[in-house]
């Protein structure tokens, strides 16, 4: 059926709704990165997105709902990017090294993104709620391959995840540079996972794989 003024195409309405929702999520993301979740009010999100306050509730039940959406999008994008670039790596230790190093280096090159991760971690346990499944998967692959040996998986992930966010914060605050921090951090993570010191040091110095080519 062709569209008429009285019967506008459904996809146009859907597109406008999707655009409004995306504006709200992007505004929330920027505010969370700048001032944290607890300090951000819904009216600030709608004002930043140039959306009516009441319209917020057409898309999200409350602030927790938009926080969950931002968490999911950040984790999914970060995980997909790391997975795509590390797909050609066969050594589980090198995959973990790349994941940690790339996150530290991205915090240095994109401080809004870095602060978003650090501030989401403070209030929503980002390392376990959304990024955790990637870390669990990579750790278990290394254990199954005989590359890693840890006394307790949960404790190992808490320790390495906390170290990662701590290093990212230090980079963002300018206390260290990514170039200073990334290698020693990666080496420490691998040693916590049971990799021999000499091996961990060598892996930490390997060049990063090139990102996949896009058409």
C-alpha positions, 0 to 999 in steps of 0.5 A: 500500500502506498503512503499518503498524507493520512497514512505516513509510512511506518518506517518514517515514524520508527526512524524518528523514534530510533533517532530520538532514542539514540540522541537520549543515549548519546547525551546520557553517555556524554554526561555520565563520562563527564560527571558520573551517573549519580550526579546526572539527572534525567532532565539534564539528559533530555536538555542535552538531547534537546528532547522534552522531559516527558518524552524520556519515558516513552523510551526508558522506564527510569534512569537505571534503564538508560544506564543499562543501555549505555553499559550494554552498548559500550561493552558490546562495541569494545568487545566486538572491536577487540574480538575483530582485531584479535581474531588472528591471534592463536595464543590465548595469552596474546589475546588477553595482552591485546585486550588490556593494552588496547583498552589502556591505549584507547583511554589515552586517545579518547578520554570521554570513552575512558572516563565513561568506563571508569565512572561506570565501573564505580557505580555499576561494576562494569568489569563484571556486569558487561565486560566480564563475560569477555574476560571470563571467556578469554581466561577459560580459553587460556586455562583449557589450552594450558596457558594460564593457571589460577587458584580462583577464576573470580579472584583473578578476574577481580584483580586484573579488572581492578588493575585495568581500571586503575591504570586507565584512571591514572592515564586519564588523570595524567599521572602516567602515559599509556606508553609507560603503563600499557606494557607493565600492566599487561605483563602484570596481568599475564603473571597473575594468570600464571604466565612465566615472567620472561614469557609475560615480558616478551608477550607484552612487548609484541606489536599490536595486530592491525585492525581489520580492513573495512570495505 
